[in-house]
Amino acid sequence: MALKEFTFNIGENTQSVMLPEEHIVGVMEGKHVPAVDVKQATIDCMRHPIGSAPLQEKVQKGDKVCLVVADVTRTWNHSNQFLIYIIDELNLAGIPDDDICIVFAQGSHRAQTPEEDVRVCGEEVIRRIKTYQHDCMDPTLVDCGTTKLGTPLKLNKHVVDADKVIIVDGITTHLFAGYGGGRKLILPGVSGFETIQRNHCHALADEFGHGINPKTRALKIDDNPLNDDMVEACSKINPCFLVHSVINGDGEICRMVGGDWYDAWRAGTEAVLDIQRVPMKEKADVVIACAGGYPSDVSLYQGCKCYDPAEMAVKDGGVIIAIMEARDIKEPAIYMDSFKYDTMEEMETALRAHFTIPFFVAFNLFCLTHKDTVILVTLPRNFDDIRRTGQIPVATVQEAWDLAQQKLKEQGKDKDYTINIMPHATKVMPILQEK
């Protein structure tokens, strides 16, 4: 049996393991896409947009323009690098700074600090443009009716009252909305608490006890009720323009998309998929999914982005070996506290009563550990916390592989099994090839 050494990043260190080559069906890495000149790319996407007239033709002198901008939890989009060029383009169209405002799309997140405002927008934008923090409990939220799925739609007054709205963010895959950005700037971005709760609960199955709604998964847009609800909410505002970044595997802006709030966003989702899509020959009995080292694996919450692609690449009832240091295992507290329930039923009851993204992410992992065997390579001091999640903690990749082999033997697959390997699992999306 020919063995091959594989080395994985964990924190700021590495660990290696010898694996049988003949059992490996795929080693999945994303596509390298170079960074762009951000200023030029932003100007180009506003002057040569997708599905829309240029931005300067979408506004006119006298318009009060509101920029809905993703908050500090989305700074990976590098909005502080390109927001100033949107302001300058509006100025060229005859819109002075005094007629422009920014509303941060915080959804149910807390208000930002002044320092965080600068991180999102850049110093010059903060000096020039008035900003507002969205509060999902604000009594001045405007009642905009009810969606077809019965979501009561209450939206930020500054956004509703604006003559023109522009939505600003980046696009990436999203655990239950298919992709982020676009319509999410309105719902949940500038929506009321009840609106957000009702919408997000579509991520759970229609019938209690059935866990996650299979229609609400990463990459899935069509026939995704949660996405459909968001699109309908966004259409109530009907933003006049969208400017979004697309990020490469190195965390740099590799493309800017601008134009119609829906068409340009869809084009951006296709660009994201093109970067992260990895052809997969077949689902495997064992998947090794490494978060990629620090900072991607700084906490279980950050590193958990590797579980979704791992689940896509493993057979039902298979073994997932996840690799993440998780030095800040307790962060955020709301996430780790979600693992206090003994059963999936107890957890689902609590989640339906008070839906939060960290709670849902925890429930998603809890469901996974009840379907597949999940072994986590992490720091020994994390072991007690990790056991609460339903995972099996170990200190080394070798220990994890030894346990996986034991599990394969129990399943009668000790000689006939397959392995998929993801050295940077948070940056890939495996797509099963048609035979």
C-alpha positions in Angstrom: 0.0 0.0 0.0 1.5 3.3 -1.2 1.3 6.1 1.5 1.5 9.8 0.8 2.2 12.5 3.3 -0.4 15.3 3.7 0.3 18.4 5.8 -2.4 20.6 7.2 -2.3 24.1 8.8 -3.6 24.3 12.3 -3.4 27.7 14.1 0.1 28.9 13.2 1.6 25.4 13.0 1.2 22.3 10.9 0.4 18.7 11.3 1.1 15.8 8.9 -0.4 12.4 8.4 0.4 9.5 6.0 -2.7 8.4 3.9 -3.1 5.5 1.4 -3.0 7.0 -2.1 -5.2 4.4 -3.7 -8.1 5.4 -1.5 -8.0 9.1 -2.2 -10.5 10.2 -4.8 -10.0 14.0 -4.6 -7.8 16.8 -3.2 -9.9 19.9 -3.5 -8.4 23.4 -3.8 -10.1 26.6 -5.0 -9.1 28.6 -8.1 -6.6 31.4 -7.9 -7.9 34.7 -9.1 -5.7 37.8 -9.0 -6.6 41.0 -7.2 -7.9 44.0 -9.2 -7.2 47.7 -9.1 -10.1 48.5 -6.7 -10.6 52.1 -7.8 -10.6 51.3 -11.5 -12.8 48.2 -11.0 -15.3 50.2 -8.9 -15.6 53.0 -11.4 -15.9 50.6 -14.3 -18.8 48.7 -12.6 -20.7 51.9 -12.1 -20.2 53.2 -15.6 -20.6 49.8 -17.4 -23.1 48.1 -15.1 -25.0 44.9 -15.4 -28.7 45.2 -16.3 -28.9 48.9 -15.6 -28.0 52.4 -16.9 -24.8 53.9 -15.4 -25.1 55.1 -11.9 -24.8 58.7 -12.9 -28.0 58.2 -15.0 -29.9 56.5 -12.2 -29.9 59.6 -9.9 -30.6 63.3 -10.6 -29.9 66.5 -8.8 -32.2 67.0 -5.9 -32.5 63.3 -5.0 -31.9 62.3 -1.4 -29.7 59.2 -1.7 -29.3 56.5 0.9 -26.4 54.0 0.8 -27.3 50.9 2.7 -23.9 49.5 3.7 -23.0 46.2 5.3 -21.9 46.5 8.9 -18.6 45.7 10.7 -19.3 42.0 10.7 -18.7 42.1 6.9 -15.4 44.0 6.7 -14.0 41.1 4.7 -15.8 42.8 1.8 -13.3 45.8 2.0 -16.0 48.4 1.6 -13.6 50.9 3.1 -11.5 50.6 -0.1 -14.3 51.4 -2.5 -17.1 53.3 -0.8 -15.4 56.7 -1.4 -15.6 56.1 -5.2 -19.4 55.6 -5.0 -19.7 58.9 -3.2 -17.5 60.6 -5.8 -19.6 59.2 -8.6 -22.7 60.6 -7.0 -21.1 64.0 -6.7 -20.3 63.9 -10.4 -24.0 63.2 -11.0 -24.9 66.4 -9.1 -25.7 64.8 -5.7 -23.8 66.8 -3.0 -22.5 65.2 0.2 -25.4 66.8 2.2 -27.9 64.9 0.1 -26.3 61.5 0.8 -26.6 59.4 3.9 -25.4 55.9 5.0 -27.5 53.4 6.9 -25.5 50.5 8.3 -27.3 47.2 7.6 -26.9 45.8 11.0 -30.0 43.5 11.1 -30.3 42.5 14.7 -26.6 43.3 15.5 -25.5 45.9 18.0 -24.7 49.5 17.0 -21.1 50.1 15.8 -18.5 52.2 17.6 -17.1 55.3 15.9 -13.9 53.3 15.3 -15.9 50.5 13.6 -17.7 53.1 11.4 -14.3 54.1 10.1 -13.3 50.4 9.6 -16.4 50.0 7.4 -16.4 53.2 5.5 -12.9 54.8 5.6 -12.0 58.1 7.4 -12.9 60.4 4.5 -16.4 59.0 4.0 -17.1 59.3 7.7 -15.9 62.9 7.7 -18.1 63.8 4.7 -21.3 61.7 5.0 -23.9 61.5 7.8 -24.4 58.0 9.0 -27.2 56.1 10.9 -27.1 52.9 12.9 -30.0 50.6 12.2 -31.9 49.5 15.2 -34.2 46.5 14.6 -36.2 47.5 17.7 -36.6 51.2 16.6 -40.3 52.3 17.1 -40.0 54.5 13.9 -39.7 51.4 11.6 -42.1 51.7 8.7 -44.8 49.1 8.2 -44.4 48.0 4.5 -47.1 45.3 4.6 -46.7 41.5 4.6 -44.8 39.2 2.2 -46.4 36.3 0.4 -44.9 34.0 3.0 -46.5 35.9 5.8 -43.5 37.9 7.0 -44.6 41.2 8.5 -42.3 43.8 6.8 -41.0 46.6 8.9 -38.1 48.6 7.5 -35.8 51.5 8.5 -37.4 54.9 8.0 -34.3 56.5 6.4 -34.2 53.8 3.8 -38.0 54.0 3.0 -38.0 57.8 2.8 -35.0 58.1 0.5 -35.6 59.0 -3.1 -32.9 56.6 -4.2 -31.3 53.6 -2.4 -27.9 52.0 -3.3 -26.9 48.7 -1.6 -23.2 48.1 -0.9 -21.6 44.9 0.3 -19.6 41.9 -0.9 -20.8 38.5 -2.1 -19.9 35.1 -0.7 -21.7 31.8 -0.1 -24.2 31.7 2.8 -25.2 28.8 5.0 -28.9 29.1 4.4 -29.6 32.0 2.1 -27.5 30.5 -0.8 -25.3 33.6 -1.1 -24.8 36.7 0.9 -25.2 40.3 -0.2 -27.8 41.8 -2.5 -31.3 41.5 -1.1 -29.9 40.7 2.4 -29.0 44.4 2.8 -32.7 45.0 3.1 -33.8 41.8 4.9 -32.3 41.3 7.4 -30.1 44.4 7.0 -32.5 47.2 7.7 -35.5 45.2 8.9 -37.3 44.9 12.3 -36.7 42.2 14.8 -39.9 40.3 14.1 -39.3 40.6 10.3 -35.9 39.0 10.7 -37.2 36.2 13.0 -40.0 35.2 10.7 -37.8 35.2 7.7 -34.9 33.3 9.2 -37.2 30.6 10.6 -37.6 29.4 7.0 -34.1 28.0 7.4 -35.8 25.3 9.6 -38.0 22.5 8.2 -41.7 23.2 7.9 -42.4 20.4 10.3 -40.9 20.4 13.8 -38.4 17.7 14.4 -37.1 17.6 10.9 -34.2 19.9 11.5 -32.8 22.1 8.7 -34.9 23.0 5.7 -33.2 21.2 2.8 -34.3 24.0 0.4 -32.2 26.6 2.4 -28.6 25.6 1.9 -25.4 27.2 0.6 -25.4 27.9 -3.2 -29.2 27.4 -3.4 -31.1 30.4 -4.6 -34.0 29.0 -6.7 -36.9 27.6 -4.7 -35.3 28.7 -1.5 -38.2 30.2 0.5 -35.9 32.3 2.8 -34.2 33.8 -0.3 -37.6 34.4 -2.0 -38.8 36.2 1.0 -35.7 38.4 1.1 -36.0 39.2 -2.7 -39.7 40.2 -2.2 -38.7 42.5 0.7 -35.9 44.1 -1.3 -38.3 44.7 -4.2 -40.4 46.8 -1.9 -37.5 49.3 -1.7 -36.4 48.6 -5.2 -32.8 50.0 -4.9 -31.7 51.9 -7.9 -28.2 50.4 -7.9 -25.9 47.8 -6.3 -22.1 47.9 -5.9 -20.5 44.7 -4.4 -17.1 43.2 -4.2 -16.1 39.6 -4.9 -13.2 38.2 -2.8 -10.5 35.7 -3.9 -9.0 33.0 -1.8 -6.4 35.4 -0.4 -9.0 37.7 0.9 -8.5 40.4 -1.8 -11.0 42.1 -4.1 -10.8 40.3 -7.4 -13.9 41.8 -9.0 -16.4 44.5 -8.5 -20.0 44.1 -9.8 -22.5 47.0 -10.2 -25.9 47.6 -11.7 -29.4 46.3 -11.2 -29.8 45.2 -7.6 -30.9 41.7 -8.6 -29.1 41.1 -12.0 -25.7 42.4 -10.9 -26.0 40.4 -7.6 -26.8 37.2 -9.6 -23.8 37.8 -11.8 -21.7 38.2 -8.6 -22.9 34.9 -7.2 -21.8 33.2 -10.5 -18.4 34.8 -10.1 -18.1 33.5 -6.5 -19.2 30.0 -7.6 -16.6 30.1 -10.4 -13.8 30.8 -7.8 -14.9 28.4 -5.1 -16.4 25.6 -7.3 -14.3 22.4 -7.2 -15.3 19.4 -9.3 -15.9 16.3 -7.1 -15.7 12.8 -8.6 -17.8 11.2 -5.9 -18.8 11.6 -2.3 -16.4 9.7 0.0 -16.5 7.6 3.1 -14.1 10.0 4.8 -13.6 13.7 4.3 -10.6 15.6 5.8 -11.6 19.2 6.0 -9.0 21.7 7.3 -10.1 25.2 8.1 -6.8 26.5 6.8 -5.0 27.7 9.9 -5.0 31.0 11.7 -7.0 33.3 11.5 -9.6 31.1 9.7 -9.5 28.6 12.7 -9.2 31.1 15.5 -12.5 29.9 17.0 -14.9 27.0 16.4 -17.5 29.6 15.2 -15.1 30.9 12.5 -13.7 27.5 11.6 -17.2 25.9 11.3 -17.4 27.2 7.8 -15.5 24.1 6.8 -18.4 21.8 7.9 -20.8 22.7 5.1 -18.4 21.8 2.2 -17.3 18.7 4.2 -21.0 17.6 4.4 -21.4 18.1 0.7 -18.4 15.8 0.0 -19.1 12.9 2.5 -21.5 10.0 2.1 -24.4 9.8 4.6 -23.2 8.2 7.8 -19.6 8.8 6.8 -16.7 10.3 8.8 -15.6 13.9 8.8 -12.2 14.9 10.2 -12.2 18.6 10.8 -9.0 20.4 11.7 -9.0 23.7 13.6 -7.0 25.0 16.5 -9.9 27.2 18.0 -7.7 29.0 20.4 -10.7 31.3 21.3 -13.1 28.4 21.8 -15.4 30.4 24.0 -16.0 33.1 21.3 -18.7 34.2 20.7 -20.4 33.1 23.9 -23.8 33.1 22.3 -22.6 30.3 19.9 -21.0 28.0 22.5 -23.8 28.6 24.9 -26.2 27.1 22.3 -24.8 23.6 22.9 -26.4 23.4 26.4 -29.2 21.2 25.1 -29.1 17.4 25.4 -31.3 16.6 22.3 -31.9 18.0 18.9 -35.6 18.4 19.8 -34.8 20.6 22.8 -32.4 22.7 20.7 -34.8 23.1 17.8 -37.6 24.2 20.2 -35.4 26.9 21.7 -34.1 28.0 18.2 -37.6 28.4 16.8 -38.5 30.6 19.8 -35.5 32.9 19.4 -33.6 32.5 16.1 -30.1 33.9 15.9 -27.4 33.2 13.3 -24.9 31.8 15.9 -27.7 29.6 17.4 -28.6 28.3 13.9 -24.9 27.6 13.1 -24.7 25.6 16.3 -27.9 23.7 15.5 -26.5 23.0 12.0 -23.4 21.4 13.5 -25.4 19.5 16.1 -27.6 18.0 13.3 -24.4 17.1 11.4 -22.9 15.2 14.4 -26.1 13.2 14.7 -25.9 12.2 11.0 -22.2 11.6 10.5 -19.2 10.9 12.8 -17.4 14.2 13.2 -13.8 14.1 14.7 -12.2 17.4 15.5 -8.5 18.0 15.7 -8.0 20.8 18.2 -6.2 22.0 21.3 -6.6 19.6 24.3 -7.9 22.4 26.5 -10.9 22.5 24.2 -11.9 18.9 24.6 -14.7 19.3 27.1 -16.4 22.1 25.1 -16.0 20.1 21.9 -17.7 17.1 23.4 -20.8 19.2 24.1 -21.1 19.8 20.4 -21.4 16.1 19.6 -17.9 15.9 18.0 -15.1 13.6 19.1 -12.0 15.7 20.0 -8.4 14.6 19.4 -5.1 16.4 19.5 -3.5 15.2 16.2 -4.5 14.4 12.7 -2.9 11.0 13.2 -5.2 10.2 16.1 -8.2 11.3 14.0 -7.2 9.1 11.1 -6.7 6.1 13.5 -10.3 6.7 14.8 -11.6 7.0 11.3 -10.0 3.6 10.4 -11.7 2.1 13.4 -15.1 3.4 12.3 -14.5 2.2 8.8 -13.7 -1.3 10.2 -17.0 -1.2 12.2 -18.8 -0.4 9.0 -17.1 -3.3 7.2 -15.2 -0.9 4.9 -11.7 -1.3 6.2 -10.5 -2.4 2.8 -13.0 -0.7 0.5 -13.3 3.0 1.3 -12.7 6.5 -0.3 -11.2 9.8 1.0 -11.8 13.4 -0.1 -9.3 16.0 1.2 -9.9 19.7 1.6 -6.7 21.5 2.8 -8.6 24.9 2.8 -12.2 23.8 3.2 -13.6 27.3 4.0 -12.7 28.4 0.5 -14.1 25.7 -1.6 -17.5 24.3 -2.6 -17.4 20.8 -4.0 -19.8 20.2 -7.0 -20.5 16.6 -7.9 -19.6 15.9 -11.5 -22.2 14.3 -13.7 -21.2 10.8 -14.9 
